[in-house]
Amino acid sequence: MSLEKVEEELLEGGLHEESVDRLLDHYQAMQGRIKEGEYDEAGTHIGNFCENMVNILRDAMGESVESRPDLGTFVDHCLAGNIGTEEPDSIRLQVARVLRAAYDIRNTRDSVHVNLQVPVNHADTQAGIAMCSWMLAEVLRVYGDGDEADDMKEIGELIEELSEPVTEGNPLQTLEASQDDLNRQALADALDGLVKINGGEIHPSRGFGELTTNEKVIVLLLAQRAAADLGATEQEGLTANWISSGERADVTSTRVRQIFNEYGFIYNGDDNGEYHVPGFRVEEALACLEAE
């Protein structure tokens, strides 16, 4: 998320700098805490976010910034039309109501306030963050410095990013890749007209003969990956002897092994002498085929 750009837009829109800085710090922190399952900590940041949002809006409405703003009183004054009457209804009415809802969820479930008697759960935290995201997006829309059409388009993209839901779990999980992950459609398109799979066996098609030796080896390994993915065989890899036999690659098994070693996406099965392309390396192999 481009929080630096969000901050730039808000500050250029004339909003209270110190409160904007703190608000975005808490916004970033609450998203990190929910990903780690720290719901009570995320709730604390939601509360601090709301308090800084109050100060941002107080300043925009010509009111003084407070060290500990009373959110309830601010919302009551907004809804009663006592302050902010020149602001759009989305700020004076809608943001004010959402502020109260987010703050109430935090105060009702937050362990800081209930001493763990009421558990802080994922649904509460997710709802609170979603409301904070909406408020931030609305303030960005209203006050963001978007005088030119291109600037407004960029603000729109930032709002879309802010609207993306936050997912639970260890953020490092995004680095994990399953052995079986693969783009099946891309694999099917690449092998079409080159090979057929029948009864778990690979049969070269007419286009196979037009390939270079390296391409043939890669295609055969990819076809075996496809056959295993289809459940036609439990064998994920091929031996150099099998590839070199018949009219498949038309080279020695020694040359096939040399080709195996030329590509990082081809893995050695070690125990049975089979080589294979793992599912998560299929796209790399397909890219290599296109480049050959």
C-alpha positions in Angstrom: 0.0 0.0 0.0 1.3 3.5 -0.9 0.9 5.1 2.5 3.6 7.6 1.6 1.5 8.8 -1.3 -1.6 8.9 0.9 0.3 11.0 3.4 1.5 13.3 0.7 -2.0 13.8 -0.6 -3.5 14.5 2.8 -0.8 16.9 3.9 -1.0 18.8 0.6 -4.7 19.0 1.2 -4.0 21.0 4.3 -4.8 18.5 7.0 -3.2 18.5 10.5 0.3 17.1 9.9 1.1 15.6 13.3 -2.3 13.9 13.5 -2.0 12.6 9.9 1.4 11.1 10.7 0.1 9.3 13.8 -3.1 8.2 12.1 -1.2 6.5 9.3 1.3 4.9 11.8 -1.6 3.3 13.6 -3.3 2.3 10.4 -0.2 0.4 9.3 0.3 -1.1 12.7 -3.3 -2.4 13.0 -3.0 -4.2 9.7 0.3 -5.8 10.8 -1.2 -6.9 14.1 -4.3 -8.6 12.5 -2.0 -10.6 10.2 -0.1 -11.8 13.2 -3.4 -12.7 15.1 -2.8 -10.0 17.7 -6.4 -8.8 17.8 -6.2 -6.9 21.1 -3.1 -5.0 19.9 -4.9 -4.3 16.6 -7.8 -3.0 18.6 -5.6 -0.5 20.5 -4.4 0.9 17.2 -8.0 1.1 15.9 -8.8 3.3 18.9 -5.8 5.5 18.4 -6.6 5.8 14.7 -10.1 7.0 15.6 -8.8 9.6 18.1 -6.4 11.0 15.5 -9.1 11.1 12.9 -11.1 13.2 15.3 -8.3 15.7 15.6 -7.8 15.8 11.8 -11.5 16.6 11.3 -11.6 19.1 14.2 -8.7 21.0 12.6 -10.4 20.9 9.2 -13.6 22.2 10.8 -11.7 25.1 12.4 -11.7 23.6 15.9 -8.6 23.2 18.1 -6.7 19.9 18.2 -6.8 18.2 21.6 -4.3 16.0 23.3 -7.0 13.5 24.3 -10.0 14.2 22.1 -13.4 13.1 23.4 -14.7 11.1 20.4 -18.3 10.8 21.7 -18.7 14.5 22.2 -17.2 15.3 18.8 -19.6 12.8 17.1 -22.6 14.3 19.0 -21.7 17.8 18.0 -21.3 16.8 14.3 -24.6 15.0 14.2 -26.4 17.9 15.9 -25.0 20.4 13.4 -23.0 22.3 16.1 -19.7 22.0 14.2 -18.5 21.3 10.7 -21.6 22.6 9.0 -19.6 23.6 5.9 -18.2 20.1 5.5 -19.8 17.6 3.2 -22.4 15.3 4.7 -20.1 12.3 4.1 -17.6 13.8 6.6 -19.9 15.5 9.2 -22.5 12.7 9.3 -21.2 9.4 7.8 -17.6 9.5 9.0 -18.8 10.6 12.4 -21.2 7.6 12.6 -18.5 5.2 11.5 -16.1 6.7 14.0 -18.4 5.9 16.8 -19.0 2.3 15.5 -15.3 1.5 15.1 -14.5 3.0 18.5 -17.4 1.1 20.2 -16.2 -2.2 18.8 -12.7 -1.5 20.1 -13.9 -0.5 23.5 -16.4 -3.3 23.9 -13.9 -6.1 22.9 -10.5 -4.6 23.6 -8.8 -6.5 26.5 -7.3 -3.2 27.7 -10.8 -2.3 28.8 -12.4 -5.6 29.8 -9.3 -7.4 31.3 -9.7 -10.3 28.9 -13.2 -11.2 30.2 -14.5 -10.7 26.7 -12.3 -12.2 24.0 -11.1 -10.1 21.1 -11.9 -12.0 18.0 -11.0 -11.8 14.3 -14.4 -10.6 13.1 -14.4 -7.6 15.5 -10.9 -6.6 14.4 -11.6 -7.1 10.7 -14.7 -4.9 11.0 -12.8 -2.2 12.8 -10.0 -2.1 10.2 -12.6 -2.1 7.4 -14.3 1.0 8.9 -10.9 2.7 9.4 -10.0 2.0 5.8 -13.3 3.5 4.6 -12.8 6.6 6.7 -9.3 7.1 5.4 -10.5 6.6 1.9 -13.3 9.1 2.3 -11.0 11.7 3.9 -8.6 11.2 1.1 -11.4 11.6 -1.5 -12.7 14.8 0.1 -9.4 16.5 1.2 -6.8 14.9 -1.1 -4.9 17.3 -3.2 -6.3 16.2 -6.6 -6.7 19.4 -8.7 -5.8 17.7 -12.0 -7.5 14.8 -13.7 -4.4 12.6 -13.5 -4.1 13.3 -9.7 -7.8 12.3 -9.2 -7.1 9.1 -11.0 -4.2 8.4 -8.7 -6.3 9.2 -5.7 -8.9 6.7 -7.0 -6.3 4.0 -7.2 -5.1 4.7 -3.7 -8.7 4.5 -2.4 -9.0 1.1 -4.2 -5.9 -0.1 -2.4 -7.2 1.1 1.0 -10.4 -0.9 0.3 -8.7 -4.2 -0.1 -9.5 -6.5 2.8 -6.8 -7.5 5.2 -6.2 -11.2 5.5 -5.2 -13.1 8.6 -2.0 -15.2 8.8 1.7 -14.9 8.9 2.8 -12.4 6.2 5.7 -14.7 5.4 3.2 -17.3 4.0 3.0 -15.3 0.8 6.5 -16.5 0.1 5.5 -20.2 0.3 5.0 -22.1 -2.9 3.5 -25.6 -3.0 5.3 -28.3 -5.0 2.0 -28.8 -6.9 1.1 -25.1 -7.7 1.0 -24.6 -11.4 -0.8 -22.6 -14.1 -2.8 -25.4 -15.8 -4.2 -23.3 -18.6 -0.8 -22.0 -19.6 0.7 -25.5 -19.5 -2.2 -26.9 -21.6 -1.7 -24.1 -24.2 2.0 -24.7 -24.4 1.7 -28.5 -24.9 -1.2 -28.3 -27.4 -0.1 -29.9 -30.7 3.2 -31.1 -29.3 2.2 -34.1 -27.1 -0.8 -36.2 -26.1 -1.3 -38.1 -22.8 -3.0 -41.5 -23.1 -3.2 -44.0 -20.3 -0.5 -42.2 -18.3 1.9 -42.3 -21.3 3.3 -39.4 -23.3 3.0 -39.6 -27.1 4.7 -36.9 -29.2 2.4 -35.2 -31.7 3.3 -33.8 -35.1 4.7 -30.5 -33.8 7.1 -32.3 -31.5 9.5 -33.1 -34.3 10.0 -29.4 -35.1 11.4 -28.7 -31.7 15.1 -28.4 -30.8 16.6 -31.1 -28.6 16.5 -28.8 -25.5 12.9 -28.0 -26.2 11.9 -31.7 -26.6 13.4 -32.5 -23.2 11.6 -29.6 -21.5 8.3 -30.5 -23.2 8.5 -34.1 -22.2 9.2 -33.2 -18.6 6.2 -30.7 -18.7 4.0 -33.4 -20.2 4.9 -35.8 -17.4 4.0 -33.0 -14.9 0.7 -32.7 -16.6 0.1 -36.4 -16.6 0.8 -36.6 -12.9 -1.5 -33.6 -12.2 -4.3 -35.3 -14.2 -3.9 -38.4 -12.0 -3.0 -40.5 -15.0 0.3 -41.6 -13.3 1.9 -41.3 -9.9 5.3 -40.8 -11.6 6.2 -37.1 -11.6 9.5 -37.3 -13.4 11.4 -39.0 -16.3 14.8 -40.7 -16.6 17.4 -39.6 -19.1 17.3 -43.1 -20.5 13.6 -42.9 -21.2 13.9 -39.5 -22.9 16.8 -40.6 -25.1 15.1 -43.9 -26.2 13.1 -44.3 -29.3 12.6 -41.1 -31.3 11.8 -38.9 -28.4 14.9 -36.7 -28.1 17.2 -38.5 -30.6 20.3 -38.0 -28.4 22.2 -40.0 -25.9 21.2 -40.2 -22.3 24.5 -38.4 -21.4 23.4 -35.4 -23.5 20.0 -35.5 -21.9 21.6 -35.3 -18.4 23.6 -32.3 -19.6 20.5 -30.6 -20.7 18.9 -31.3 -17.3 21.8 -29.5 -15.6 21.4 -26.5 -17.8 18.1 -25.4 -16.3 17.5 -24.5 -12.7 13.8 -25.4 -13.0 14.6 -29.1 -13.6 15.0 -31.0 -10.4 16.8 -34.3 -9.8 14.8 -37.0 -8.1 18.1 -38.6 -6.9 16.7 -41.9 -5.5 15.2 -43.2 -8.8 17.1 -41.2 -11.4 14.1 -39.3 -12.5 14.1 -35.6 -13.2 11.1 -33.4 -13.0 9.8 -29.8 -13.1 7.9 -28.9 -9.9 4.6 -27.3 -10.3 5.8 -23.9 -8.9 8.6 -23.8 -11.5 6.3 -24.7 -14.5 5.9 -21.0 -15.5 9.6 -20.6 -15.6 9.9 -23.6 -17.9 7.2 -22.3 -20.1 9.0 -18.9 -20.4 12.2 -20.8 -21.3 10.3 -22.6 -24.1 9.1 -19.3 -25.5 12.6 -17.9 -25.5 14.2 -20.9 -27.1 
